[in-house]
């Protein structure tokens, strides 16, 4: 290879490298991660994560939108489960600014970007992006993609404390599912169950989540099934089925750990801590909270960090809960996450009631 031909040869080699990894971001490849054998594929991809990231960055540098979008989507799929979320967000945003990508891939990038922003607790940024994606998919006659955008918008509405709108979004998404699309229907029902859960409709939540679990099991999607198990644990706990809730927590933690879903595991640890506190296992509750907080910091998951602080503020084993609730409130205000702010404010109001400061408690409740 001469000095003159070396740059051209290197550029061709980088392009071939990029095309290989961009192919991993295709819809067929990403859906294969949620089928039988998907966990093994996901682990293999994680070994190659550095190459995936490199392919995305090189494609952005040379303005190759098609490769940039494909590689960024593959990285995002991995990062939404294993972290780091910030890396996925940066690559997706860079890819969206490149030219030459197919319109469908650009909408997939917008939906994935909105979903990652929601994972990070940045709902205000996610909402307009997802609205635009849903409109574009509707105009292009892409019902499956529109359904995914609406699913993310349901999560957005939930995060903004608007359960009626969240329910309307997910019902509209379910209406778009083509007949026979078991996996997509199950994925959407996972969100429908979560929305019902946070509305306080616990029987409806259990029904939707069980339908989702059976559909995901039929498709071999053990990773999504793990998150359904976590929501079933919460739903049964809210219904007062403490023993059954505990069993679902054990199943969720086992599945999440086996799948390498560190983001889901972070949420499960905090939720399990609340269950332990409720049944009087205060030492176990404190251990789960510490594990959740450590993992959230490793992932760069600010919302997870805020949730863990909020849990510590509610934990009976914590001698001085106020600093933890104040830290949780500060994080959730920074992120604009209404649901988290309400949780922290209610905890602080309870402290004021316990201290006999009724006026201060009412002020917090009004806020």
C-alpha positions in Angstrom: 0.0 0.0 0.0 1.5 3.3 -1.0 1.2 6.6 0.9 -1.1 7.9 -1.8 -3.5 4.9 -1.8 -3.5 4.4 2.0 -6.2 7.0 2.9 -8.5 5.7 0.2 -8.0 2.1 1.3 -8.6 3.1 4.9 -11.8 4.9 4.0 -13.1 1.9 2.1 -12.2 -0.4 5.1 -14.0 2.0 7.5 -17.0 2.0 5.2 -17.2 -1.8 5.2 -16.7 -1.9 8.9 -19.5 0.6 9.3 -22.0 -1.2 7.1 -21.5 -4.4 9.0 -22.3 -2.8 12.4 -25.1 -0.6 10.9 -26.8 -3.8 9.8 -27.2 -4.7 13.5 -29.5 -1.7 13.9 -32.0 -3.0 11.3 -35.5 -3.8 12.5 -35.0 -7.5 11.8 -31.8 -7.7 13.8 -33.2 -5.7 16.8 -36.3 -7.8 16.9 -34.1 -10.9 16.9 -32.7 -9.7 20.2 -36.3 -10.2 21.6 -36.8 -13.7 20.3 -35.6 -17.1 21.4 -31.8 -17.0 21.7 -31.9 -13.2 22.0 -30.0 -13.0 25.3 -27.1 -14.8 23.8 -27.0 -12.4 20.8 -27.2 -9.5 23.1 -24.2 -10.7 25.1 -22.2 -11.2 21.9 -23.1 -7.6 20.8 -22.0 -6.2 24.2 -18.5 -7.7 23.6 -18.4 -5.7 20.3 -19.9 -2.5 21.8 -16.7 -0.5 21.4 -16.7 -1.4 17.6 -20.3 -0.4 17.4 -19.7 2.9 19.0 -16.6 3.5 16.7 -18.7 2.7 13.6 -21.3 5.2 14.6 -18.8 7.9 15.3 -16.9 7.4 12.1 -20.2 7.5 10.1 -21.1 10.7 11.8 -17.7 12.2 11.0 -18.0 11.4 7.3 -21.7 12.3 7.1 -23.0 8.8 6.3 -26.5 9.0 7.7 -27.5 5.5 6.9 -24.6 3.9 8.7 -24.8 6.4 11.6 -28.5 5.7 12.2 -28.1 1.9 12.0 -25.1 1.8 14.4 -26.6 4.3 16.8 -29.9 2.3 17.0 -27.9 -0.8 17.8 -26.0 1.0 20.6 -29.2 2.4 22.0 -30.8 -1.0 22.2 -28.0 -2.3 24.2 -27.6 0.9 26.4 -31.3 1.1 27.3 -30.7 -2.2 29.1 -27.1 -2.2 30.2 -26.1 1.5 30.0 -24.6 4.0 29.6 -27.7 5.9 28.6 -25.8 9.2 28.0 -23.6 7.5 25.3 -26.7 6.2 23.5 -28.3 9.6 23.6 -25.3 11.4 22.1 -24.9 8.9 19.3 -28.6 9.1 18.4 -28.6 12.9 18.4 -25.5 13.0 16.2 -27.0 10.4 13.8 -30.2 12.4 13.4 -28.2 15.4 12.1 -26.6 13.3 9.3 -27.9 13.3 5.8 -28.7 10.4 3.6 -30.5 8.1 6.0 -33.8 6.5 4.9 -36.8 8.4 6.3 -38.0 5.3 8.2 -34.6 5.0 9.9 -34.7 8.7 10.9 -38.1 8.2 12.5 -36.8 5.1 14.3 -33.9 7.3 15.6 -36.4 9.9 16.8 -38.5 7.4 18.7 -35.4 5.8 20.2 -34.0 9.2 21.2 -37.3 10.1 22.9 -37.3 6.7 24.8 -33.8 7.3 26.0 -34.7 10.8 27.2 -37.6 9.3 29.1 -35.3 6.8 30.7 -33.1 9.7 31.8 -36.1 11.5 33.2 -35.9 14.3 30.6 -39.6 14.2 29.7 -39.9 17.8 28.6 -37.3 17.2 25.8 -38.8 13.8 24.9 -42.4 15.0 24.4 -42.1 17.2 21.3 -39.7 14.8 19.7 -42.1 11.9 20.1 -45.1 14.0 19.0 -43.3 14.8 15.7 -42.3 11.2 15.2 -45.9 10.0 15.7 -47.2 12.6 13.2 -44.6 11.7 10.6 -45.3 7.9 11.0 -49.0 8.5 10.6 -48.5 10.6 7.5 -46.2 8.0 6.0 -48.6 5.1 6.7 -46.3 3.4 9.2 -48.8 2.0 11.9 -46.2 -0.2 13.7 -43.8 2.7 14.1 -46.6 5.1 15.1 -47.7 2.6 17.7 -44.1 2.6 19.2 -44.1 6.4 19.2 -47.5 6.4 21.0 -46.2 3.9 23.5 -43.4 6.2 24.4 -45.8 9.1 24.5 -47.9 7.1 27.0 -44.8 6.9 29.2 -44.3 10.7 28.7 -47.8 11.5 29.8 -47.4 9.2 32.9 -44.2 11.0 33.8 -46.0 14.3 33.6 -48.7 13.1 36.0 -51.5 12.8 33.4 -52.8 9.2 33.7 -55.9 9.8 31.5 -53.8 11.0 28.6 -51.3 8.1 29.1 -54.2 5.6 28.9 -55.6 7.3 25.8 -52.1 7.1 24.1 -51.6 3.4 24.8 -55.1 2.5 23.7 -54.5 4.3 20.5 -51.3 2.4 20.0 -52.9 -0.9 20.6 -55.6 -0.1 18.0 -52.8 0.2 15.4 -51.3 -3.3 16.0 -51.8 -5.5 12.9 -53.6 -8.8 13.4 -51.2 -11.6 14.4 -48.4 -9.2 15.7 -48.1 -11.0 19.0 -44.8 -9.5 20.1 -45.8 -5.9 19.4 -49.2 -6.4 21.1 -47.4 -7.8 24.2 -44.9 -5.0 24.3 -47.7 -2.4 24.2 -49.7 -4.2 26.9 -46.6 -4.0 29.1 -47.1 -0.2 29.1 -50.9 -0.5 29.3 -50.4 -2.5 32.5 -47.9 0.0 33.9 -50.3 2.9 33.2 -53.2 1.0 34.9 -50.9 0.3 37.9 -50.0 3.9 38.5 -53.7 4.9 38.0 -54.5 2.6 40.9 -56.4 0.1 38.8 -54.6 -2.9 40.2 -56.9 -5.7 38.9 -56.8 -4.2 35.4 -53.0 -3.9 35.7 -52.6 -7.5 36.6 -54.8 -8.6 33.7 -52.9 -6.5 31.1 -49.5 -7.6 32.5 -50.4 -11.2 32.5 -51.5 -11.0 28.9 -48.2 -9.3 28.1 -46.2 -11.9 29.9 -47.9 -14.8 28.0 -47.3 -13.0 24.7 -43.7 -12.3 25.4 -43.1 -15.9 26.7 -44.6 -17.2 23.4 -42.1 -15.0 21.4 -39.2 -16.0 23.6 -38.7 -12.4 24.8 -37.2 -13.1 28.2 -35.8 -9.6 28.5 -39.1 -7.8 28.3 -40.7 -10.5 30.4 -38.4 -9.6 33.2 -39.7 -6.0 33.3 -43.3 -7.3 33.2 -42.4 -9.5 36.3 -41.3 -6.4 38.1 -44.6 -4.6 37.4 -46.5 -7.7 38.5 -44.6 -7.6 41.8 -45.6 -4.0 42.3 -49.3 -4.6 41.3 -49.7 -7.6 43.6 -48.1 -5.7 46.4 -50.6 -2.8 45.9 -53.4 -5.3 45.9 -52.2 -6.6 49.3 -51.0 -10.0 47.9 -47.7 -9.7 49.8 -46.5 -13.3 49.4 -47.3 -13.3 45.7 -45.6 -9.9 45.3 -42.5 -11.2 46.9 -42.4 -14.2 44.6 -42.7 -11.9 41.5 -39.8 -9.7 42.9 -37.6 -12.8 43.1 -38.5 -13.8 39.6 -37.9 -10.2 38.3 -34.5 -9.9 39.9 -33.5 -13.3 38.6 -34.5 -12.6 35.1 -33.1 -9.1 35.0 -29.7 -10.2 36.3 -29.6 -13.1 33.9 -30.4 -10.8 31.0 -27.8 -8.2 32.0 -30.6 -5.6 32.1 -28.8 -3.2 34.5 -31.2 -0.3 34.0 -34.2 -2.5 34.8 -32.3 -4.1 37.7 -31.6 -0.6 39.2 -35.4 0.1 39.2 -36.1 -3.4 40.6 -33.7 -3.0 43.5 -35.3 0.2 44.6 -38.8 -1.3 44.3 -37.8 -4.4 46.2 -36.4 -2.1 48.9 -39.8 -0.5 49.4 -41.4 -4.0 49.6 -38.9 -5.1 52.3 -39.5 -1.9 54.3 -43.3 -2.6 54.1 -42.9 -6.1 55.6 -40.5 -5.0 58.3 -37.2 -6.2 56.7 -35.5 -2.9 57.3 -31.9 -4.1 57.0 -32.7 -5.8 53.7 -34.4 -2.6 52.5 -31.4 -0.5 53.2 -29.1 -3.0 51.4 -31.3 -2.9 48.3 -31.4 0.9 48.3 -27.6 1.1 48.6 -27.3 -1.3 45.7 -29.8 0.6 43.6 -28.1 4.0 44.3 -24.6 2.5 43.4 -25.9 1.1 40.2 -27.7 4.3 39.2 -24.5 6.3 39.6 -22.6 3.7 37.5 -25.2 4.0 34.8 -25.4 7.8 34.9 -29.1 7.3 35.5 -30.1 10.5 37.3 -33.7 9.4 37.6 -32.7 6.1 39.2 -30.5 8.0 41.6 -33.4 10.2 42.6 -35.6 7.2 43.1 -33.0 5.6 45.3 -32.7 8.7 47.4 -36.5 8.9 47.7 -36.6 5.3 48.8 -34.0 6.0 51.5 -36.1 9.0 52.6 -39.0 6.6 53.2 -37.0 3.7 54.7 -37.6 3.1 58.4 -34.0 2.1 58.9 -32.7 5.5 57.9 -32.1 7.7 60.9 -32.3 11.1 59.1 -34.5 10.8 56.0 -34.8 14.5 55.3 -31.5 15.0 53.3 -32.4 12.0 51.1 -35.9 13.4 50.3 -34.5 16.8 49.6 -31.8 15.3 47.3 -34.5 13.3 45.5 -36.6 16.4 45.1 -33.7 18.4 43.7 -32.8 15.7 41.2 -36.4 15.3 40.0 -36.8 19.1 39.7 -33.6 19.2 37.6 -35.1 16.5 35.3 -38.6 18.0 35.3 -40.1 14.6 36.4 -43.4 15.5 38.0 -44.1 12.0 39.4 -40.8 11.9 41.2 -41.3 15.4 42.6 -44.7 14.5 44.0 -43.3 11.4 45.7 -40.5 13.4 47.4 -42.8 16.2 48.4 -45.3 13.8 50.0 -42.4 12.2 52.0 -41.3 15.7 53.2 -44.9 16.5 54.1 -45.1 13.4 56.3 -42.0 14.5 58.1 -43.5 17.9 58.9 -46.7 16.2 60.1 -44.7 14.0 62.4 -42.9 17.0 63.8 -46.2 18.8 64.5 -45.7 21.4 61.8 -49.1 21.3 60.1 -48.7 24.5 58.2 -45.4 23.4 56.6 -46.9 20.1 55.7 -49.9 21.8 54.0 -47.6 24.0 52.0 -45.6 21.0 50.7 -48.9 19.2 49.9 -50.1 22.3 47.9 -46.8 22.4 46.0 
